[in-house]
Amino acid sequence: MSSASHEPAGPTFYQRFKKHRRKRVKRLGKWVMRSFSDFVGRQSLIGDTPVIDRGHFPHLQVFEDNWEAIRAEAEEILKHRESVPLFHEISRDQKRISTGSNWRTFILYGFGQPAVKNVTQAPETARLLSQVPNLQSAWFSILAPGYHIPPHRGPSKSFVTCHLGLIVPKEFNNCTLRVGDETCIWREGKLFVFDDTYEHEVHNNTDEERVVLLFHVDRPMRFWGQLFGKTFLGVLKWTSYYQDSAKRTLNAQDRFEAAVRRAGENLENMSEPS
């Protein structure tokens, strides 16, 4: 008597086509951005350096002033750490730099839109972010002890990246970000700004976790630079890069919300008299 084969079927033609198309679009997008990188850099009103003077963004001081409240919300989220998605679970294009369970991201904003369920888990952080002009994206970036994020580059000079240190290893000199030929060191309650189109990498050579609030804001630019940036982001929203990440973020929000609800129910059951 022969048994039926249960070998999994291979990818369909349409799945292979989508994968091939995604690679082509990604490759084309990188080529376009690199081709226009010098142009956008010349349109910048704040220079074109790897690390950017905080003085250009005085309105960001509010994050340093309220960093402890932000950290408290991050610590509540970390109580459900295993339900916070890995970076490559949100964006499949990050598999090269996000491996294993080393880099988790709790998304708060994406392409200017709030992650509706997640922001309820961090209301004060969300309130502060909502006041930032031209906010593009924001998340809690959670890096495991001993992890190295390999060298990589961001997609566009149209915006800059901000990091607010929330939970920093005691050996902070061994937890660093290299941007171009400059090195940044996180300190709790301190914020710095950099251009992630320069090659950058992270070394957490400690046995402690590192948590920052990471967010992107528009780079101050001249008219043609602003126009190019808005056009680029508008086109990006129609690609699978955005559509797929948006769906994955929505699913991740549902899973996290369910995890918090289950934890609350379990705590309530434990407190009930027997």
C-alpha positions as CSV (number, residue, x, y, z in Angstrom):
1,M,0.0,0.0,0.0
2,S,1.6,3.3,-1.1
3,S,1.4,6.4,1.0
4,A,0.6,9.8,-0.6
5,S,3.4,12.3,-0.9
6,H,3.1,15.4,1.3
7,E,6.0,17.3,-0.1
8,P,5.3,21.1,0.0
9,A,4.5,22.6,-3.4
10,G,7.1,25.0,-4.8
11,P,6.3,28.7,-5.5
12,T,3.8,29.4,-8.2
13,F,4.7,31.3,-11.3
14,Y,3.0,34.4,-10.0
15,Q,4.9,34.2,-6.7
16,R,8.2,33.9,-8.6
17,F,7.2,36.8,-10.8
18,K,6.4,39.0,-7.8
19,K,9.7,38.1,-6.2
20,H,11.6,38.9,-9.4
21,R,9.7,42.2,-9.8
22,R,10.3,43.2,-6.2
23,K,14.0,42.8,-6.7
24,R,14.0,44.7,-10.0
25,V,12.0,47.6,-8.4
26,K,14.3,47.7,-5.4
27,R,17.4,47.7,-7.5
28,L,15.9,50.5,-9.7
29,G,14.9,52.5,-6.7
30,K,18.4,52.3,-5.3
31,W,19.9,53.4,-8.6
32,V,17.5,56.4,-8.8
33,M,18.2,57.5,-5.3
34,R,22.0,57.3,-5.7
35,S,21.8,59.1,-9.0
36,F,19.9,62.0,-7.4
37,S,21.8,61.8,-4.1
38,D,24.3,64.6,-5.0
39,F,21.4,66.8,-6.3
40,V,19.4,66.4,-3.1
41,G,22.5,67.0,-1.0
42,R,23.1,70.3,-2.8
43,Q,19.4,71.3,-2.0
44,S,20.0,70.8,1.7
45,L,19.7,73.9,3.9
46,I,21.6,72.2,6.8
47,G,24.7,70.9,4.9
48,D,25.4,67.4,3.8
49,T,27.4,65.7,6.6
50,P,27.1,62.3,8.2
51,V,26.2,63.7,11.7
52,I,24.0,66.8,11.7
53,D,24.1,69.7,14.2
54,R,21.2,69.4,16.6
55,G,21.0,73.2,16.5
56,H,19.1,72.9,13.2
57,F,16.2,71.2,15.0
58,P,15.5,73.2,18.2
59,H,11.9,71.8,18.4
60,L,13.3,68.4,19.1
61,Q,14.5,69.5,22.6
62,V,11.1,68.4,23.9
63,F,12.1,64.8,23.5
64,E,15.1,65.2,25.8
65,D,12.9,67.1,28.2
66,N,10.4,64.2,28.4
67,W,12.7,61.2,27.8
68,E,11.9,59.5,31.1
69,A,8.2,59.4,30.3
70,I,9.1,58.0,26.9
71,R,11.4,55.4,28.5
72,A,8.6,54.4,30.9
73,E,6.3,53.6,28.0
74,A,9.0,51.6,26.2
75,E,9.6,49.6,29.4
76,E,5.9,48.7,29.6
77,I,6.1,47.5,26.0
78,L,9.2,45.5,26.8
79,K,7.2,43.5,29.3
80,H,5.8,41.8,26.2
81,R,9.2,41.7,24.4
82,E,8.5,38.4,22.6
83,S,5.4,39.9,21.0
84,V,7.3,42.9,19.6
85,P,8.1,42.0,15.9
86,L,11.6,41.5,14.5
87,F,12.6,44.1,12.0
88,H,12.7,41.6,9.2
89,E,9.2,40.4,10.1
90,I,8.0,44.0,9.3
91,S,10.2,44.6,6.3
92,R,11.5,41.6,4.4
93,D,14.1,43.8,2.7
94,Q,16.0,44.0,6.1
95,K,16.9,40.3,6.3
96,R,20.5,41.0,5.6
97,I,21.0,43.3,8.5
98,S,18.3,41.9,10.9
99,T,19.0,38.2,11.7
100,G,17.7,35.8,14.4
101,S,15.8,37.5,17.2
102,N,18.4,40.3,17.6
103,W,16.6,43.4,16.4
104,R,13.0,44.2,17.3
105,T,10.9,47.2,16.2
106,F,7.7,48.6,17.8
107,I,6.3,50.8,15.0
108,L,4.5,54.0,16.0
109,Y,4.4,55.9,12.7
110,G,5.0,54.9,9.1
111,F,5.1,57.3,6.2
112,G,3.5,60.0,8.3
113,Q,0.6,57.8,9.5
114,P,0.2,56.6,13.1
115,A,0.1,52.9,13.8
116,V,-3.3,53.2,15.4
117,K,-3.2,50.4,17.8
118,N,0.4,50.7,18.8
119,V,0.2,54.4,19.6
120,T,-2.3,53.6,22.3
121,Q,0.4,51.6,24.0
122,A,2.7,54.7,24.2
123,P,0.3,57.7,24.3
124,E,2.8,60.3,25.6
125,T,5.4,59.3,23.1
126,A,2.8,59.4,20.4
127,R,1.6,62.9,21.6
128,L,5.1,64.2,21.3
129,L,5.7,62.7,17.9
130,S,2.4,64.1,16.6
131,Q,3.8,67.6,17.2
132,V,6.9,67.0,15.0
133,P,6.5,68.8,11.6
134,N,6.8,66.5,8.7
135,L,7.3,63.3,10.7
136,Q,7.9,60.4,8.4
137,S,8.2,57.3,10.6
138,A,9.0,56.4,14.2
139,W,9.6,53.3,16.3
140,F,11.2,51.9,19.4
141,S,14.4,50.2,18.1
142,I,15.4,47.3,20.5
143,L,18.8,45.8,20.0
144,A,20.0,42.6,21.6
145,P,23.3,42.3,23.6
146,G,26.3,41.5,21.4
147,Y,24.6,42.2,18.1
148,H,26.3,43.9,15.1
149,I,24.1,45.5,12.5
150,P,26.2,45.3,9.3
151,P,27.1,48.4,7.2
152,H,24.1,49.6,5.2
153,R,22.6,52.8,3.7
154,G,19.2,54.4,4.0
155,P,17.1,55.1,0.9
156,S,16.8,58.9,0.7
157,K,18.5,62.2,1.7
158,S,15.0,63.7,1.7
159,F,14.8,63.0,5.5
160,V,17.2,62.7,8.4
161,T,17.2,60.2,11.2
162,C,16.9,61.0,14.9
163,H,17.9,58.7,17.8
164,L,16.8,59.4,21.4
165,G,18.7,57.1,23.9
166,L,16.3,55.4,26.3
167,I,18.0,52.3,27.7
168,V,21.7,52.3,27.1
169,P,24.3,49.7,28.3
170,K,26.4,50.7,31.3
171,E,29.5,50.2,29.0
172,F,28.1,52.8,26.6
173,N,31.5,53.3,24.9
174,N,31.2,49.7,23.6
175,C,27.7,50.4,22.1
176,T,28.3,52.6,19.1
177,L,26.9,53.8,15.8
178,R,29.4,54.6,13.0
179,V,28.1,57.0,10.3
180,G,30.5,57.6,7.5
181,D,33.8,58.4,9.3
182,E,32.1,59.6,12.5
183,T,31.1,57.6,15.6
184,C,28.1,58.3,17.8
185,I,27.6,57.0,21.3
186,W,24.1,56.8,22.8
187,R,23.5,58.3,26.2
188,E,20.2,58.0,28.1
189,G,18.1,61.1,27.6
190,K,20.2,62.5,24.7
191,L,19.2,62.9,21.1
192,F,21.4,63.1,18.0
193,V,20.6,63.5,14.3
194,F,22.4,61.9,11.3
195,D,22.1,61.2,7.6
196,D,21.5,57.5,7.1
197,T,22.4,57.6,3.4
198,Y,26.0,57.5,4.5
199,E,27.2,54.0,5.2
200,H,26.4,53.2,8.9
201,E,26.6,50.2,11.2
202,V,26.0,49.4,14.9
203,H,28.1,47.5,17.4
204,N,26.6,46.5,20.7
205,N,29.7,44.9,22.2
206,T,28.0,44.6,25.7
207,D,25.9,42.1,27.5
208,E,23.0,44.5,27.8
209,E,20.1,45.5,25.6
210,R,20.0,48.9,23.8
211,V,16.7,50.7,23.3
212,V,16.2,54.0,21.4
213,L,13.3,56.0,20.0
214,L,14.2,56.3,16.3
215,F,12.3,58.6,14.0
216,H,12.7,60.3,10.6
217,V,11.9,63.9,9.8
218,D,12.1,65.9,6.6
219,R,15.4,67.5,5.8
220,P,15.1,71.3,5.5
221,M,15.7,71.8,1.7
222,R,15.2,74.3,-1.1
223,F,12.1,74.1,-3.3
224,W,13.3,71.6,-5.8
225,G,14.7,69.3,-3.1
226,Q,11.3,69.4,-1.3
227,L,9.5,68.6,-4.5
228,F,11.7,65.7,-5.3
229,G,11.4,64.3,-1.8
230,K,7.6,64.5,-1.8
231,T,7.5,62.9,-5.3
232,F,9.8,60.1,-4.2
233,L,7.7,59.3,-1.1
234,G,4.5,59.5,-3.1
235,V,5.8,56.9,-5.6
236,L,7.1,54.7,-2.7
237,K,3.7,54.4,-1.2
238,W,2.5,52.6,-4.4
239,T,5.3,50.0,-4.3
240,S,5.2,46.5,-2.7
241,Y,7.9,47.8,-0.3
242,Y,5.4,50.0,1.3
243,Q,2.2,48.0,0.8
244,D,3.8,44.8,2.2
245,S,5.3,46.5,5.2
246,A,2.0,48.3,6.0
247,K,0.1,45.0,6.0
248,R,2.8,43.3,8.2
249,T,2.7,46.3,10.6
250,L,-1.1,46.0,10.9
251,N,-0.9,42.3,11.6
252,A,1.9,42.9,14.2
253,Q,-0.3,45.5,16.0
254,D,-3.1,42.9,16.3
255,R,-0.8,40.3,17.7
256,F,0.8,42.7,20.2
257,E,-2.7,44.0,21.3
258,A,-3.8,40.4,21.8
259,A,-0.7,39.6,23.9
260,V,-1.3,42.5,26.2
261,R,-4.9,41.6,26.6
262,R,-4.0,38.0,27.5
263,A,-1.5,39.1,30.0
264,G,-4.0,41.4,31.6
265,E,-6.6,38.6,31.8
266,N,-4.1,36.2,33.3
267,L,-3.1,38.8,35.9
268,E,-6.8,39.4,36.7
269,N,-7.4,35.7,37.1
270,M,-4.4,35.3,39.4
271,S,-5.7,38.1,41.7
272,E,-9.2,36.6,42.0
273,P,-9.8,34.8,45.4
274,S,-10.0,31.0,45.1
